[in-house]
């Protein structure tokens, strides 16, 4: 948000001036340290008791509902269907493997992370 405000002055719809001096250097500095903090940020979010209470058991979509609504990707996997076109051989591309996972909001988020916390 800080970068947005520095560029636009929090002015929606455009900018009043050129980029402030030093902004690109500051963005680069932030971006280079961000990768090393992703695990920390993930733990803060997924390990937070309040966040877990508000997401576990919420927004449940069953595997049948997900298939009926033609969900794909993380929405389908979050509903308990192991389906990833990148990982399924072409000769077996119609096979759906149902998993024993709780199909709630928390599961959707964990399925979006590259390596879910234990």
Biopython code that builds the backbone (N, CA, C, O; Angstrom):
import numpy as np
from Bio.PDB.StructureBuilder import StructureBuilder

atoms = [
    (1, "UNK", "N", (0.827, -1.180, 0.000)),
    (1, "UNK", "CA", (0.000, 0.000, 0.000)),
    (1, "UNK", "C", (0.876, 1.250, 0.000)),
    (1, "UNK", "O", (0.531, 2.265, -0.605)),
    (2, "UNK", "N", (1.997, 1.163, 0.677)),
    (2, "UNK", "CA", (2.898, 2.319, 0.733)),
    (2, "UNK", "C", (3.337, 2.736, -0.667)),
    (2, "UNK", "O", (3.366, 3.926, -0.978)),
    (3, "UNK", "N", (3.676, 1.772, -1.509)),
    (3, "UNK", "CA", (4.139, 2.097, -2.866)),
    (3, "UNK", "C", (3.016, 2.737, -3.676)),
    (3, "UNK", "O", (3.244, 3.698, -4.411)),
    (4, "UNK", "N", (1.815, 2.208, -3.541)),
    (4, "UNK", "CA", (0.658, 2.764, -4.247)),
    (4, "UNK", "C", (0.440, 4.221, -3.847)),
    (4, "UNK", "O", (0.224, 5.082, -4.699)),
    (5, "UNK", "N", (0.497, 4.486, -2.554)),
    (5, "UNK", "CA", (0.287, 5.852, -2.073)),
    (5, "UNK", "C", (1.386, 6.792, -2.548)),
    (5, "UNK", "O", (1.123, 7.949, -2.876)),
    (6, "UNK", "N", (2.615, 6.294, -2.584)),
    (6, "UNK", "CA", (3.716, 7.146, -3.038)),
    (6, "UNK", "C", (3.578, 7.505, -4.514)),
    (6, "UNK", "O", (3.961, 8.599, -4.931)),
    (7, "UNK", "N", (3.034, 6.590, -5.297)),
    (7, "UNK", "CA", (2.869, 6.853, -6.731)),
    (7, "UNK", "C", (1.652, 7.731, -6.989)),
    (7, "UNK", "O", (1.728, 8.696, -7.749)),
    (8, "UNK", "N", (0.538, 7.399, -6.359)),
    (8, "UNK", "CA", (-0.721, 8.055, -6.701)),
    (8, "UNK", "C", (-1.193, 9.080, -5.686)),
    (8, "UNK", "O", (-2.099, 9.862, -5.974)),
    (9, "UNK", "N", (-0.597, 9.088, -4.511)),
    (9, "UNK", "CA", (-1.135, 9.938, -3.460)),
    (9, "UNK", "C", (-2.499, 9.433, -3.023)),
    (9, "UNK", "O", (-3.334, 10.204, -2.552)),
    (10, "UNK", "N", (-2.720, 8.130, -3.182)),
    (10, "UNK", "CA", (-3.995, 7.473, -2.876)),
    (10, "UNK", "C", (-5.106, 8.043, -3.744)),
    (10, "UNK", "O", (-6.274, 8.025, -3.356)),
    (11, "UNK", "N", (-4.751, 8.537, -4.895)),
    (11, "UNK", "CA", (-5.690, 9.135, -5.837)),
    (11, "UNK", "C", (-6.168, 8.057, -6.797)),
    (11, "UNK", "O", (-5.389, 7.582, -7.625)),
    (12, "UNK", "N", (-7.415, 7.666, -6.705)),
    (12, "UNK", "CA", (-7.909, 6.619, -7.601)),
    (12, "UNK", "C", (-8.061, 7.161, -9.016)),
    (12, "UNK", "O", (-8.425, 8.318, -9.223)),
    (13, "UNK", "N", (-7.774, 6.305, -9.972)),
    (13, "UNK", "CA", (-7.973, 6.684, -11.357)),
    (13, "UNK", "C", (-6.762, 7.259, -12.046)),
    (13, "UNK", "O", (-6.843, 7.604, -13.225)),
    (14, "UNK", "N", (-5.663, 7.376, -11.376)),
    (14, "UNK", "CA", (-4.496, 7.888, -12.075)),
    (14, "UNK", "C", (-3.466, 8.467, -11.141)),
    (14, "UNK", "O", (-3.583, 8.377, -9.919)),
    (15, "UNK", "N", (-2.469, 9.056, -11.729)),
    (15, "UNK", "CA", (-1.389, 9.667, -10.957)),
    (15, "UNK", "C", (-1.270, 11.128, -11.346)),
    (15, "UNK", "O", (-1.608, 11.523, -12.462)),
    (16, "UNK", "N", (-0.791, 11.910, -10.422)),
    (16, "UNK", "CA", (-0.655, 13.342, -10.674)),
    (16, "UNK", "C", (0.725, 13.691, -11.224)),
    (16, "UNK", "O", (0.867, 14.658, -11.972)),
    (17, "UNK", "N", (1.749, 12.903, -10.856)),
    (17, "UNK", "CA", (3.127, 13.234, -11.222)),
    (17, "UNK", "C", (3.875, 11.983, -11.665)),
    (17, "UNK", "O", (3.335, 10.878, -11.622)),
    (18, "UNK", "N", (5.125, 12.165, -12.092)),
    (18, "UNK", "CA", (5.993, 11.034, -12.404)),
    (18, "UNK", "C", (6.300, 10.265, -11.121)),
    (18, "UNK", "O", (5.985, 10.718, -10.021)),
    (19, "UNK", "N", (6.916, 9.098, -11.279)),
    (19, "UNK", "CA", (7.285, 8.300, -10.104)),
    (19, "UNK", "C", (8.241, 9.074, -9.217)),
    (19, "UNK", "O", (9.152, 9.734, -9.717)),
    (20, "UNK", "N", (8.046, 9.004, -7.899)),
    (20, "UNK", "CA", (8.967, 9.677, -6.978)),
    (20, "UNK", "C", (10.368, 9.078, -7.078)),
    (20, "UNK", "O", (10.522, 7.886, -7.345)),
    (21, "UNK", "N", (11.377, 9.901, -6.864)),
    (21, "UNK", "CA", (12.760, 9.425, -6.881)),
    (21, "UNK", "C", (12.954, 8.375, -5.795)),
    (21, "UNK", "O", (12.492, 8.540, -4.666)),
    (22, "UNK", "N", (13.638, 7.300, -6.146)),
    (22, "UNK", "CA", (13.948, 6.245, -5.186)),
    (22, "UNK", "C", (12.876, 5.177, -5.057)),
    (22, "UNK", "O", (13.098, 4.166, -4.390)),
    (23, "UNK", "N", (11.715, 5.376, -5.679)),
    (23, "UNK", "CA", (10.630, 4.403, -5.539)),
    (23, "UNK", "C", (11.013, 3.039, -6.103)),
    (23, "UNK", "O", (10.791, 2.019, -5.452)),
    (24, "UNK", "N", (11.578, 3.009, -7.291)),
    (24, "UNK", "CA", (11.944, 1.722, -7.894)),
    (24, "UNK", "C", (13.008, 1.003, -7.079)),
    (24, "UNK", "O", (12.973, -0.222, -6.963)),
    (25, "UNK", "N", (13.950, 1.744, -6.514)),
    (25, "UNK", "CA", (14.955, 1.128, -5.641)),
    (25, "UNK", "C", (14.296, 0.532, -4.401)),
    (25, "UNK", "O", (14.656, -0.563, -3.969)),
    (26, "UNK", "N", (13.330, 1.251, -3.830)),
    (26, "UNK", "CA", (12.630, 0.747, -2.646)),
    (26, "UNK", "C", (11.801, -0.494, -2.972)),
    (26, "UNK", "O", (11.752, -1.433, -2.177)),
    (27, "UNK", "N", (11.152, -0.503, -4.132)),
    (27, "UNK", "CA", (10.379, -1.678, -4.540)),
    (27, "UNK", "C", (11.308, -2.872, -4.733)),
    (27, "UNK", "O", (10.985, -3.983, -4.312)),
    (28, "UNK", "N", (12.459, -2.650, -5.368)),
    (28, "UNK", "CA", (13.421, -3.728, -5.575)),
    (28, "UNK", "C", (13.915, -4.273, -4.232)),
    (28, "UNK", "O", (14.013, -5.486, -4.051)),
    (29, "UNK", "N", (14.223, -3.386, -3.303)),
    (29, "UNK", "CA", (14.702, -3.810, -1.981)),
    (29, "UNK", "C", (13.631, -4.650, -1.272)),
    (29, "UNK", "O", (13.946, -5.680, -0.675)),
    (30, "UNK", "N", (12.381, -4.215, -1.335)),
    (30, "UNK", "CA", (11.284, -4.949, -0.712)),
    (30, "UNK", "C", (11.105, -6.317, -1.377)),
    (30, "UNK", "O", (10.945, -7.328, -0.692)),
    (31, "UNK", "N", (11.134, -6.343, -2.713)),
    (31, "UNK", "CA", (10.898, -7.588, -3.444)),
    (31, "UNK", "C", (11.999, -8.615, -3.202)),
    (31, "UNK", "O", (11.715, -9.812, -3.149)),
    (32, "UNK", "N", (13.249, -8.175, -3.054)),
    (32, "UNK", "CA", (14.339, -9.130, -2.855)),
    (32, "UNK", "C", (14.289, -9.771, -1.476)),
    (32, "UNK", "O", (14.738, -10.907, -1.325)),
    (33, "UNK", "N", (13.769, -9.097, -0.478)),
    (33, "UNK", "CA", (13.683, -9.711, 0.848)),
    (33, "UNK", "C", (12.363, -10.441, 1.058)),
    (33, "UNK", "O", (12.234, -11.222, 2.000)),
    (34, "UNK", "N", (11.381, -10.197, 0.192)),
    (34, "UNK", "CA", (10.056, -10.793, 0.360)),
    (34, "UNK", "C", (10.093, -12.317, 0.279)),
    (34, "UNK", "O", (9.457, -12.989, 1.090)),
    (35, "UNK", "N", (10.827, -12.872, -0.684)),
    (35, "UNK", "CA", (10.885, -14.320, -0.865)),
    (35, "UNK", "C", (11.337, -15.069, 0.376)),
    (35, "UNK", "O", (10.852, -16.167, 0.651)),
    (36, "UNK", "N", (12.257, -14.489, 1.124)),
    (36, "UNK", "CA", (12.764, -15.154, 2.324)),
    (36, "UNK", "C", (11.769, -15.094, 3.479)),
    (36, "UNK", "O", (11.960, -15.767, 4.492)),
    (37, "UNK", "N", (10.709, -14.297, 3.342)),
    (37, "UNK", "CA", (9.748, -14.143, 4.436)),
    (37, "UNK", "C", (8.401, -14.806, 4.150)),
    (37, "UNK", "O", (7.489, -14.725, 4.972)),
    (38, "UNK", "N", (8.266, -15.460, 2.996)),
    (38, "UNK", "CA", (6.991, -16.075, 2.629)),
    (38, "UNK", "C", (6.575, -17.125, 3.654)),
    (38, "UNK", "O", (5.411, -17.164, 4.054)),
    (39, "UNK", "N", (7.499, -17.974, 4.082)),
    (39, "UNK", "CA", (7.170, -19.002, 5.074)),
    (39, "UNK", "C", (6.682, -18.371, 6.373)),
    (39, "UNK", "O", (5.733, -18.859, 6.987)),
    (40, "UNK", "N", (7.328, -17.291, 6.787)),
    (40, "UNK", "CA", (6.927, -16.591, 8.013)),
    (40, "UNK", "C", (5.513, -16.020, 7.869)),
    (40, "UNK", "O", (4.694, -16.151, 8.778)),
    (41, "UNK", "N", (5.233, -15.396, 6.741)),
    (41, "UNK", "CA", (3.908, -14.818, 6.498)),
    (41, "UNK", "C", (2.853, -15.918, 6.461)),
    (41, "UNK", "O", (1.770, -15.767, 7.028)),
    (42, "UNK", "N", (3.170, -17.023, 5.795)),
    (42, "UNK", "CA", (2.241, -18.150, 5.713)),
    (42, "UNK", "C", (1.919, -18.691, 7.100)),
    (42, "UNK", "O", (0.761, -18.984, 7.397)),
    (43, "UNK", "N", (2.920, -18.823, 7.941)),
    (43, "UNK", "CA", (2.704, -19.341, 9.293)),
    (43, "UNK", "C", (1.862, -18.380, 10.125)),
    (43, "UNK", "O", (1.001, -18.811, 10.892)),
    (44, "UNK", "N", (2.106, -17.082, 9.976)),
    (44, "UNK", "CA", (1.326, -16.087, 10.718)),
    (44, "UNK", "C", (-0.150, -16.187, 10.331)),
    (44, "UNK", "O", (-1.024, -16.113, 11.195)),
    (45, "UNK", "N", (-0.425, -16.353, 9.051)),
    (45, "UNK", "CA", (-1.817, -16.420, 8.591)),
    (45, "UNK", "C", (-2.448, -17.760, 8.937)),
    (45, "UNK", "O", (-3.472, -17.796, 9.619)),
    (46, "UNK", "N", (-1.857, -18.864, 8.481)),
    (46, "UNK", "CA", (-2.500, -20.165, 8.649)),
    (46, "UNK", "C", (-2.440, -20.681, 10.082)),
    (46, "UNK", "O", (-3.220, -21.558, 10.454)),
    (47, "UNK", "N", (-1.535, -20.155, 10.879)),
    (47, "UNK", "CA", (-1.443, -20.589, 12.264)),
    (47, "UNK", "C", (-2.241, -19.735, 13.231)),
    (47, "UNK", "O", (-2.299, -20.040, 14.422)),
    (48, "UNK", "N", (-2.852, -18.677, 12.741)),
    (48, "UNK", "CA", (-3.601, -17.758, 13.590)),
    (48, "UNK", "C", (-4.905, -18.403, 14.052)),
    (48, "UNK", "O", (-5.716, -18.832, 13.231)),
    (49, "UNK", "N", (-5.099, -18.469, 15.353)),
    (49, "UNK", "CA", (-6.271, -19.126, 15.932)),
    (49, "UNK", "C", (-7.578, -18.505, 15.443)),
    (49, "UNK", "O", (-8.505, -19.233, 15.088)),
    (50, "UNK", "N", (-7.667, -17.190, 15.419)),
    (50, "UNK", "CA", (-8.898, -16.517, 14.997)),
    (50, "UNK", "C", (-9.180, -16.801, 13.523)),
    (50, "UNK", "O", (-10.316, -17.091, 13.149)),
    (51, "UNK", "N", (-8.149, -16.717, 12.692)),
    (51, "UNK", "CA", (-8.334, -16.974, 11.261)),
    (51, "UNK", "C", (-8.784, -18.409, 11.022)),
    (51, "UNK", "O", (-9.653, -18.665, 10.188)),
    (52, "UNK", "N", (-8.188, -19.344, 11.760)),
    (52, "UNK", "CA", (-8.572, -20.752, 11.609)),
    (52, "UNK", "C", (-10.027, -20.962, 12.026)),
    (52, "UNK", "O", (-10.766, -21.684, 11.355)),
    (53, "UNK", "N", (-10.447, -20.328, 13.138)),
    (53, "UNK", "CA", (-11.829, -20.472, 13.596)),
    (53, "UNK", "C", (-12.820, -19.924, 12.572)),
    (53, "UNK", "O", (-13.940, -20.422, 12.461)),
    (54, "UNK", "N", (-12.413, -18.911, 11.832)),
    (54, "UNK", "CA", (-13.309, -18.286, 10.849)),
    (54, "UNK", "C", (-13.277, -18.965, 9.484)),
    (54, "UNK", "O", (-14.103, -18.652, 8.626)),
    (55, "UNK", "N", (-12.339, -19.891, 9.266)),
    (55, "UNK", "CA", (-12.248, -20.531, 7.949)),
    (55, "UNK", "C", (-12.489, -22.036, 7.975)),
    (55, "UNK", "O", (-12.946, -22.592, 6.976)),
    (56, "UNK", "N", (-12.199, -22.709, 9.076)),
    (56, "UNK", "CA", (-12.405, -24.159, 9.144)),
    (56, "UNK", "C", (-13.902, -24.429, 9.284)),
    (56, "UNK", "O", (-14.553, -23.930, 10.201)),
    (57, "UNK", "N", (-14.431, -25.223, 8.365)),
    (57, "UNK", "CA", (-15.851, -25.549, 8.372)),
    (57, "UNK", "C", (-16.726, -24.523, 7.667)),
    (57, "UNK", "O", (-17.952, -24.638, 7.696)),
    (58, "UNK", "N", (-16.122, -23.520, 7.035)),
    (58, "UNK", "CA", (-16.863, -22.449, 6.356)),
    (58, "UNK", "C", (-16.733, -22.611, 4.846)),
    (58, "UNK", "O", (-15.659, -22.955, 4.351)),
    (59, "UNK", "N", (-17.807, -22.369, 4.119)),
    (59, "UNK", "CA", (-17.765, -22.410, 2.656)),
    (59, "UNK", "C", (-17.574, -23.804, 2.106)),
    (59, "UNK", "O", (-16.865, -23.991, 1.117)),
    (60, "UNK", "N", (-18.193, -24.777, 2.729)),
    (60, "UNK", "CA", (-17.996, -26.169, 2.325)),
    (60, "UNK", "C", (-18.643, -26.437, 0.964)),
    (60, "UNK", "O", (-19.810, -26.119, 0.737)),
    (61, "UNK", "N", (-17.863, -27.023, 0.080)),
    (61, "UNK", "CA", (-18.331, -27.458, -1.236)),
    (61, "UNK", "C", (-17.923, -28.922, -1.365)),
    (61, "UNK", "O", (-16.739, -29.251, -1.300)),
    (62, "UNK", "N", (-18.907, -29.794, -1.548)),
    (62, "UNK", "CA", (-18.593, -31.219, -1.663)),
    (62, "UNK", "C", (-17.959, -31.512, -3.017)),
    (62, "UNK", "O", (-18.028, -30.700, -3.940)),
    (63, "UNK", "N", (-17.343, -32.679, -3.117)),
    (63, "UNK", "CA", (-16.730, -33.084, -4.386)),
    (63, "UNK", "C", (-17.781, -33.147, -5.490)),
    (63, "UNK", "O", (-17.514, -32.740, -6.621)),
    (64, "UNK", "N", (-18.971, -33.653, -5.173)),
    (64, "UNK", "CA", (-20.047, -33.733, -6.174)),
    (64, "UNK", "C", (-20.456, -32.336, -6.633)),
    (64, "UNK", "O", (-20.624, -32.101, -7.830)),
    (65, "UNK", "N", (-20.620, -31.402, -5.681)),
    (65, "UNK", "CA", (-20.986, -30.032, -6.057)),
    (65, "UNK", "C", (-19.906, -29.404, -6.936)),
    (65, "UNK", "O", (-20.210, -28.732, -7.922)),
    (66, "UNK", "N", (-18.653, -29.627, -6.575)),
    (66, "UNK", "CA", (-17.549, -29.053, -7.349)),
    (66, "UNK", "C", (-17.560, -29.578, -8.777)),
    (66, "UNK", "O", (-17.349, -28.821, -9.725)),
    (67, "UNK", "N", (-17.806, -30.875, -8.930)),
    (67, "UNK", "CA", (-17.869, -31.459, -10.271)),
    (67, "UNK", "C", (-19.102, -30.963, -11.030)),
    (67, "UNK", "O", (-19.022, -30.673, -12.224)),
    (68, "UNK", "N", (-20.240, -30.867, -10.338)),
    (68, "UNK", "CA", (-21.471, -30.387, -10.977)),
    (68, "UNK", "C", (-21.334, -28.948, -11.468)),
    (68, "UNK", "O", (-21.889, -28.585, -12.505)),
    (69, "UNK", "N", (-20.589, -28.125, -10.715)),
    (69, "UNK", "CA", (-20.396, -26.721, -11.092)),
    (69, "UNK", "C", (-19.151, -26.510, -11.957)),
    (69, "UNK", "O", (-18.777, -25.375, -12.254)),
    (70, "UNK", "N", (-18.520, -27.606, -12.353)),
    (70, "UNK", "CA", (-17.332, -27.559, -13.230)),
    (70, "UNK", "C", (-16.176, -26.772, -12.623)),
    (70, "UNK", "O", (-15.485, -26.032, -13.324)),
    (71, "UNK", "N", (-15.970, -26.934, -11.319)),
    (71, "UNK", "CA", (-14.814, -26.305, -10.688)),
    (71, "UNK", "C", (-13.545, -26.883, -11.292)),
    (71, "UNK", "O", (-13.564, -27.974, -11.863)),
    (72, "UNK", "N", (-12.450, -26.161, -11.169)),
    (72, "UNK", "CA", (-11.159, -26.660, -11.628)),
    (72, "UNK", "C", (-10.081, -26.189, -10.665)),
    (72, "UNK", "O", (-10.340, -25.402, -9.755)),
    (73, "UNK", "N", (-8.888, -26.678, -10.879)),
    (73, "UNK", "CA", (-7.711, -26.222, -10.149)),
    (73, "UNK", "C", (-7.899, -26.315, -8.637)),
    (73, "UNK", "O", (-8.369, -27.333, -8.129)),
    (74, "UNK", "N", (-7.535, -25.258, -7.924)),
    (74, "UNK", "CA", (-7.546, -25.282, -6.459)),
    (74, "UNK", "C", (-8.959, -25.454, -5.906)),
    (74, "UNK", "O", (-9.129, -26.063, -4.850)),
    (75, "UNK", "N", (-9.964, -24.939, -6.584)),
    (75, "UNK", "CA", (-11.335, -25.097, -6.104)),
    (75, "UNK", "C", (-11.747, -26.571, -6.140)),
    (75, "UNK", "O", (-12.424, -27.050, -5.231)),
    (76, "UNK", "N", (-11.344, -27.276, -7.176)),
    (76, "UNK", "CA", (-11.658, -28.697, -7.278)),
    (76, "UNK", "C", (-10.859, -29.495, -6.252)),
    (76, "UNK", "O", (-11.410, -30.360, -5.573)),
    (77, "UNK", "N", (-9.559, -29.207, -6.138)),
    (77, "UNK", "CA", (-8.720, -29.920, -5.166)),
    (77, "UNK", "C", (-9.175, -29.626, -3.741)),
    (77, "UNK", "O", (-9.145, -30.514, -2.890)),
    (78, "UNK", "N", (-9.596, -28.393, -3.470)),
    (78, "UNK", "CA", (-10.073, -28.032, -2.136)),
    (78, "UNK", "C", (-11.355, -28.742, -1.756)),
    (78, "UNK", "O", (-11.695, -28.826, -0.576)),
    (79, "UNK", "N", (-12.067, -29.254, -2.744)),
    (79, "UNK", "CA", (-13.299, -30.003, -2.486)),
    (79, "UNK", "C", (-13.041, -31.492, -2.323)),
    (79, "UNK", "O", (-13.977, -32.279, -2.183)),
    (80, "UNK", "N", (-11.774, -31.877, -2.340)),
    (80, "UNK", "CA", (-11.422, -33.269, -2.100)),
    (80, "UNK", "C", (-11.196, -34.087, -3.350)),
    (80, "UNK", "O", (-11.117, -35.313, -3.273)),
    (81, "UNK", "N", (-11.088, -33.443, -4.504)),
    (81, "UNK", "CA", (-10.851, -34.163, -5.749)),
    (81, "UNK", "C", (-9.409, -33.927, -6.173)),
    (81, "UNK", "O", (-9.006, -32.790, -6.419)),
    (82, "UNK", "N", (-8.636, -35.000, -6.258)),
    (82, "UNK", "CA", (-7.237, -34.875, -6.676)),
    (82, "UNK", "C", (-7.217, -34.767, -8.192)),
    (82, "UNK", "O", (-7.338, -35.772, -8.893)),
    (83, "UNK", "N", (-7.066, -33.564, -8.693)),
    (83, "UNK", "CA", (-7.117, -33.349, -10.139)),
    (83, "UNK", "C", (-6.200, -32.199, -10.491)),
    (83, "UNK", "O", (-6.429, -31.058, -10.090)),
    (84, "UNK", "N", (-5.178, -32.504, -11.231)),
    (84, "UNK", "CA", (-4.250, -31.483, -11.699)),
    (84, "UNK", "C", (-3.797, -31.905, -13.085)),
    (84, "UNK", "O", (-3.028, -32.856, -13.226)),
    (85, "UNK", "N", (-4.266, -31.209, -14.103)),
    (85, "UNK", "CA", (-3.944, -31.588, -15.480)),
    (85, "UNK", "C", (-2.449, -31.639, -15.737)),
    (85, "UNK", "O", (-1.996, -32.366, -16.621)),
    (86, "UNK", "N", (-1.675, -30.874, -14.972)),
    (86, "UNK", "CA", (-0.225, -30.876, -15.172)),
    (86, "UNK", "C", (0.407, -32.182, -14.716)),
    (86, "UNK", "O", (1.485, -32.541, -15.189)),
    (87, "UNK", "N", (-0.248, -32.904, -13.799)),
    (87, "UNK", "CA", (0.349, -34.103, -13.209)),
    (87, "UNK", "C", (-0.302, -35.408, -13.642)),
    (87, "UNK", "O", (0.129, -36.472, -13.199)),
    (88, "UNK", "N", (-1.317, -35.364, -14.483)),
    (88, "UNK", "CA", (-2.020, -36.574, -14.892)),
    (88, "UNK", "C", (-1.598, -36.949, -16.304)),
    (88, "UNK", "O", (-1.670, -36.120, -17.211)),
    (89, "UNK", "N", (-1.150, -38.206, -16.507)),
    (89, "UNK", "CA", (-0.758, -38.634, -17.856)),
    (89, "UNK", "C", (-1.936, -38.513, -18.826)),
    (89, "UNK", "O", (-3.086, -38.720, -18.439)),
    (90, "UNK", "N", (-1.652, -38.184, -20.064)),
    (90, "UNK", "CA", (-2.702, -37.987, -21.080)),
    (90, "UNK", "C", (-3.598, -39.215, -21.231)),
    (90, "UNK", "O", (-4.804, -39.075, -21.436)),
    (91, "UNK", "N", (-3.027, -40.412, -21.133)),
    (91, "UNK", "CA", (-3.825, -41.627, -21.322)),
    (91, "UNK", "C", (-4.818, -41.841, -20.186)),
    (91, "UNK", "O", (-5.753, -42.630, -20.329)),
    (92, "UNK", "N", (-4.636, -41.161, -19.071)),
    (92, "UNK", "CA", (-5.476, -41.347, -17.899)),
    (92, "UNK", "C", (-6.118, -40.022, -17.484)),
    (92, "UNK", "O", (-6.401, -39.826, -16.302)),
    (93, "UNK", "N", (-6.350, -39.125, -18.416)),
    (93, "UNK", "CA", (-6.761, -37.766, -18.073)),
    (93, "UNK", "C", (-8.197, -37.639, -17.587)),
    (93, "UNK", "O", (-8.596, -36.547, -17.182)),
    (94, "UNK", "N", (-8.991, -38.701, -17.607)),
    (94, "UNK", "CA", (-10.362, -38.608, -17.118)),
    (94, "UNK", "C", (-10.519, -39.194, -15.713)),
    (94, "UNK", "O", (-11.625, -39.210, -15.172)),
    (95, "UNK", "N", (-9.449, -39.664, -15.133)),
    (95, "UNK", "CA", (-9.514, -40.298, -13.819)),
    (95, "UNK", "C", (-9.569, -39.249, -12.707)),
    (95, "UNK", "O", (-8.721, -38.359, -12.639)),
    (96, "UNK", "N", (-10.573, -39.363, -11.840)),
    (96, "UNK", "CA", (-10.696, -38.478, -10.683)),
    (96, "UNK", "C", (-10.546, -39.310, -9.422)),
    (96, "UNK", "O", (-11.240, -40.310, -9.239)),
    (97, "UNK", "N", (-9.653, -38.898, -8.571)),
    (97, "UNK", "CA", (-9.396, -39.627, -7.339)),
    (97, "UNK", "C", (-9.918, -38.804, -6.165)),
    (97, "UNK", "O", (-9.385, -37.732, -5.877)),
    (98, "UNK", "N", (-10.950, -39.290, -5.490)),
    (98, "UNK", "CA", (-11.506, -38.561, -4.354)),
    (98, "UNK", "C", (-10.627, -38.744, -3.129)),
    (98, "UNK", "O", (-10.209, -39.857, -2.809)),
    (99, "UNK", "N", (-10.356, -37.657, -2.459)),
    (99, "UNK", "CA", (-9.514, -37.677, -1.267)),
    (99, "UNK", "C", (-10.356, -37.496, -0.019)),
    (99, "UNK", "O", (-11.501, -37.048, -0.085)),
    (100, "UNK", "N", (-9.786, -37.843, 1.103)),
    (100, "UNK", "CA", (-10.438, -37.629, 2.385)),
    (100, "UNK", "C", (-9.928, -36.317, 2.977)),
    (100, "UNK", "O", (-9.102, -36.329, 3.889)),
    (101, "UNK", "N", (-10.411, -35.198, 2.469)),
    (101, "UNK", "CA", (-10.015, -33.892, 2.994)),
    (101, "UNK", "C", (-11.255, -33.083, 3.296)),
    (101, "UNK", "O", (-12.262, -33.217, 2.601)),
    (102, "UNK", "N", (-11.206, -32.240, 4.326)),
    (102, "UNK", "CA", (-12.370, -31.402, 4.619)),
    (102, "UNK", "C", (-12.485, -30.285, 3.579)),
    (102, "UNK", "O", (-11.558, -29.487, 3.442)),
    (103, "UNK", "N", (-13.592, -30.208, 2.846)),
    (103, "UNK", "CA", (-13.720, -29.223, 1.773)),
    (103, "UNK", "C", (-14.192, -27.861, 2.283)),
    (103, "UNK", "O", (-15.307, -27.442, 1.974)),
    (104, "UNK", "N", (-13.364, -27.171, 3.055)),
    (104, "UNK", "CA", (-13.755, -25.876, 3.597)),
    (104, "UNK", "C", (-12.798, -24.783, 3.131)),
    (104, "UNK", "O", (-11.848, -25.049, 2.394)),
    (105, "UNK", "N", (-13.054, -23.564, 3.565)),
    (105, "UNK", "CA", (-12.243, -22.421, 3.161)),
    (105, "UNK", "C", (-10.781, -22.610, 3.534)),
    (105, "UNK", "O", (-9.893, -22.277, 2.750)),
    (106, "UNK", "N", (-10.526, -23.139, 4.722)),
    (106, "UNK", "CA", (-9.156, -23.360, 5.181)),
    (106, "UNK", "C", (-8.417, -24.296, 4.227)),
    (106, "UNK", "O", (-7.255, -24.060, 3.898)),
    (107, "UNK", "N", (-9.096, -25.364, 3.780)),
    (107, "UNK", "CA", (-8.489, -26.319, 2.855)),
    (107, "UNK", "C", (-8.172, -25.665, 1.520)),
    (107, "UNK", "O", (-7.127, -25.937, 0.929)),
    (108, "UNK", "N", (-9.071, -24.801, 1.037)),
    (108, "UNK", "CA", (-8.806, -24.095, -0.221)),
    (108, "UNK", "C", (-7.516, -23.297, -0.117)),
    (108, "UNK", "O", (-6.697, -23.319, -1.036)),
    (109, "UNK", "N", (-7.328, -22.591, 0.994)),
    (109, "UNK", "CA", (-6.125, -21.778, 1.170)),
    (109, "UNK", "C", (-4.892, -22.660, 1.232)),
    (109, "UNK", "O", (-3.886, -22.354, 0.591)),
    (110, "UNK", "N", (-4.946, -23.745, 1.987)),
    (110, "UNK", "CA", (-3.796, -24.637, 2.089)),
    (110, "UNK", "C", (-3.456, -25.253, 0.746)),
    (110, "UNK", "O", (-2.280, -25.453, 0.443)),
    (111, "UNK", "N", (-4.457, -25.560, -0.066)),
    (111, "UNK", "CA", (-4.200, -26.128, -1.384)),
    (111, "UNK", "C", (-3.603, -25.111, -2.343)),
    (111, "UNK", "O", (-3.027, -25.496, -3.360)),
    (112, "UNK", "N", (-3.726, -23.829, -2.047)),
    (112, "UNK", "CA", (-3.130, -22.801, -2.897)),
    (112, "UNK", "C", (-1.670, -22.562, -2.548)),
    (112, "UNK", "O", (-0.917, -22.043, -3.372)),
    (113, "UNK", "N", (-1.255, -22.933, -1.333)),
    (113, "UNK", "CA", (0.125, -22.703, -0.935)),
    (113, "UNK", "C", (0.999, -23.798, -1.516)),
    (113, "UNK", "O", (0.564, -24.945, -1.615)),
    (114, "UNK", "N", (2.236, -23.466, -1.905)),
    (114, "UNK", "CA", (3.121, -24.464, -2.501)),
    (114, "UNK", "C", (3.433, -25.624, -1.569)),
    (114, "UNK", "O", (3.615, -26.752, -2.028)),
    (115, "UNK", "N", (3.496, -25.368, -0.276)),
    (115, "UNK", "CA", (3.803, -26.422, 0.690)),
    (115, "UNK", "C", (2.996, -26.145, 1.951)),
    (115, "UNK", "O", (3.423, -25.356, 2.794)),
    (116, "UNK", "N", (1.814, -26.795, 2.097)),
    (116, "UNK", "CA", (0.959, -26.553, 3.251)),
    (116, "UNK", "C", (1.689, -26.796, 4.564)),
    (116, "UNK", "O", (2.485, -27.729, 4.672)),
    (117, "UNK", "N", (1.421, -25.962, 5.558)),
    (117, "UNK", "CA", (2.054, -26.164, 6.866)),
    (117, "UNK", "C", (1.543, -27.439, 7.514)),
    (117, "UNK", "O", (0.429, -27.885, 7.240)),
    (118, "UNK", "N", (2.358, -28.014, 8.364)),
    (118, "UNK", "CA", (1.940, -29.258, 9.021)),
    (118, "UNK", "C", (1.252, -28.964, 10.329)),
    (118, "UNK", "O", (0.829, -29.888, 11.025)),
]
sb = StructureBuilder()
sb.init_structure("model")
sb.init_model(0)
sb.init_chain("A")
sb.init_seg("    ")
for serial, (resi, resn, name, xyz) in enumerate(atoms, 1):
    if name == "N":
        sb.init_residue(resn, " ", resi, " ")
    sb.init_atom(name, np.array(xyz, "f"), 0.0, 1.0, " ", f" {name:<3s}", serial, name[0])
structure = sb.get_structure()
